[in-house]
């Protein structure tokens, strides 16, 4: 298993991740924002309430956190191809489940949306303990189909 560690975000790490996003993460970002992630991605991640960068063997591999949206928190995660593979996915689930649980216990509900075409993301979100709506809704400037999810 590779060495995985978590650190506070830096603009350099976030720029690296945005330049090397997995295709599924890139598509989801563009569908949600209508924009290329470079530049905007780092700015939004650094403005998040909680943001952590996962490093795999010293290389930025993923960024995760949540954004406080008033009455709820919107959790999110984006990654590079470094997060591919069974061992890393298992690690991220083992790390992510208690992390998500702790965020939920802080008082505000966790909810957000996921690109409806991204079946892998939807499966991972469910494995973290979220409930995903079956129906899709238009979202973002491109009116792409997204599904709402919430922590149960």
N, C-alpha and C positions, 0 to 999 in steps of 0.2 A: 504494500500500500504506500502510496506517495505521502510525503510529509505535507500536511495541510495545517495552516495557521490563519488566524484572523487578526486584523490590525485596523486601526483607524484609517479612514480614506485619505488619500493624497490625490491631488489633481493629476499627477503623472500616472498613478495606478488606474484612476478612472478613465483617463484618456486612452490608456493601453486597452482596457476592457472594451471601451466603446469602439475602438478601431478593430477589435478582434472578436466581436460578438458572434455567438453561434447564429447560424442563419435563422433559426426559429425565434430567437430573441430579437434579432435585427428586424425581422418582419413584424413582430408584435409591437415593437417600439414605433416603427413607421406607421403602422395601422392606427395606433393610439394617438400619435402626435401629428402625423402628416409631415414629419421632418426627419432628416438624417440625424442619427444620434450624436455624431461628433460635436463636441462643444456644449450643446444643450444637455446632453446626458450627464456630464460631470457637474455642471451647474445645478441641475435638479438633485442629483445624489448628495452633493455637499450641503444643499438646503434642507435635506430630509431631517426629521426629528432624530432618527437613529439610522446610522449607516456603518456597515462593516465591510471590509474587503477580505475575501478569502484568497489566500495565496497557496498555490500548489507547487511544491519544490521551489519556493522563492519567486514564482511568477504570478502576477495577479490573474486570478481565475474566475472570480465572481464577485458581485457586489449585492448586498441585501440589506434590507432595513424596512422602516415604515415612515410614512408621512402623516402627521397629525392633520386631520381634516375637520376639525371642530367637534362634531358629534361622534366621530369614529376615527380609526386609524387605518390607513391603506398600506398593507404590507406588499413588498415587491422583491424580486430577485432577477438579476440578469447575469449571464455568464458567457465565457469563452468555451471553445472546444475542450479546454482543460478540465471541465466538469463532466465530460462524457465518461461512461464506463460504470460498471456495476459497483465497484468498490467505492468510488467517489460518491455516487448517488446514495449508497447506503450510509456513508459517513454524513452526508448533508442531511439525510433524514434523521439520523440519530442526534445530530447537533440541532437541527431545525425544530424538531417536535418540542423539546423543552423550551427552546427560545420562543417559539410562537405561543406556547402555553403561558410563559411568563409575561409576554406582551399583553395577552388577553386578560390576565389577572390584574393588570394595572388600572383597570376601570373602564376603558372605552372599548366598544366592540371593534373587532377587526373585520374589515370587508374591503373588497376591491373588485376588479374585473380582469378577465383573461380573454385573450383572442380566441374566439370559438374554433378556429381552424387548428389550434395548437393542442392536439390530443395528448402529447407528452407532458406539457405544462399542466393540463387539467388533471391528468393522472397523479402527477407529483403533488399538486395542491391538495388533492383528496387524501393522499398518503400522509400529508402533514396534519390532517385533521380538519380540513375545511370542507364545507358543503358547497357544491357548485350547482347553480340553477341549470335546469335542462334547457330552458328557452334562452335564445340569444336576442340581443338588442343592438340597434345601431349606436355606434359611439365614435367620437372623434371627427376630425375634419374630413376623413375619407368615408365616413358612415359605415365602417367595417362592423362585422358581427362580433360582439363580445358577450361573455357570460359573467354574471355577478357571482362572487363567492364570498362566504362568510365563515368565520370560525365558530364551530359548534362545540 
